[in-house]
Amino acid sequence: DDGSQGDGISIASSYENLMSKLRGVSSQSPVIVQKYLARPLLLKGLKFDLRVYVFVSSINPLEVWVIATRSRDISRTTPSTNARILS
């Protein structure tokens, strides 16, 4: 076995749907949330990765730690809005 292969992955279509899914998760379980960007920011016309990690260590009082990392993953092709290519 080379990994989770999608086990435990869930897709939320709205903020309300996300919050509903998170209510079913133990407060001790780590959770990763990603947002799909329909119109991504481009660097010289190319997509790139920007990773921001947020750790919520306390809800009351609210205590949040944010770490932003720069990735070297830059696409080699320009993104297309042509539906035939994207599907």
C-alpha positions, -999 to +999 in steps of 0.1 A: +000+000+000+015+033-011-008+058+007-043+067+016-055+066-021-082+091-013-095+075+019-112+102+040-113+128+013-145+147+011-157+175-012-178+204+000-197+226-024-203+255-001-191+270+032-223+256+049-216+221+035-180+223+047-191+233+082-216+205+082-189+180+073-165+194+100-191+189+127-187+152+123-149+153+128-133+148+162-118+180+176-086+160+181-084+149+144-061+168+120-080+184+091-068+198+058-090+222+038-082+232+002-101+257-020-103+253-058-096+285-076-115+288-108-095+319-119-060+313-104-034+340-100-007+336-127+030+343-125+042+354-160+011+336-174+018+303-155+001+287-125+021+282-094+017+267-059+014+288-028+009+269+004-005+285+035-008+263+066-031+275+094-030+258+128-059+266+152-045+259+187-074+273+206-110+284+198-117+304+230-096+325+232-089+323+194-053+314+188-042+308+152-008+302+137-002+309+100+028+296+080+031+305+043+056+286+022+068+293-013+068+263-036+090+257-067+061+241-085+055+263-115+034+250-144+052+247-177+021+253-198-003+282-198-038+274-184-066+270-209-102+281-206-112+259-235-138+234-221-127+207-245-092+208-231-103+210-195-127+181-196 
